[in-house]
């Protein structure tokens, strides 16, 4: 058998088809299984519904959120990493899908530093007020001394009646 008879056009076409099939076979054999609901929800728990305020994507019942979870499943099937899926959602819907402001620029100041600073100042103020209230001495009860002779006589008469009533009770 000569090389010329071995490389006939029919055999070349069969050889190309066979080599293409062999090259595609490893990718087909290692194709990922569809992701489980737990895998989809693991990504969806880190994202928030862009339509509902403060509702996580894994618990939102809107049809749009169901479609977003399907997209997450498709991306996971394709082998896309979780962070890339999150980045694509942020690019499409904005940082609201992260549920927290990004930690950069003015968001760092307004969304992170300022609330923490205000909390610390409020906690310090409450602590100081409690300390002042607990250390404040009780006001002394001032008993006014009778200033006029009439007040002295009235006080003496009252005491005499109280003592007489007490003696009657005994």
Long-range contacts (C-beta under 8 A, 24 or more apart in sequence): 32-76, 32-77, 32-78, 32-79, 34-73, 34-77, 35-73, 35-76, 35-77, 39-76, 40-69, 40-72, 40-73, 40-76, 41-69, 42-82, 43-72, 43-76, 43-82, 43-85, 43-86, 44-68, 44-69, 44-72, 46-82, 46-86, 46-98, 46-99, 47-86, 47-89, 47-97, 47-98, 47-99, 48-96, 48-97, 48-98, 48-99, 49-97, 50-93, 50-94, 50-96, 50-97, 54-99, 56-99, 57-97
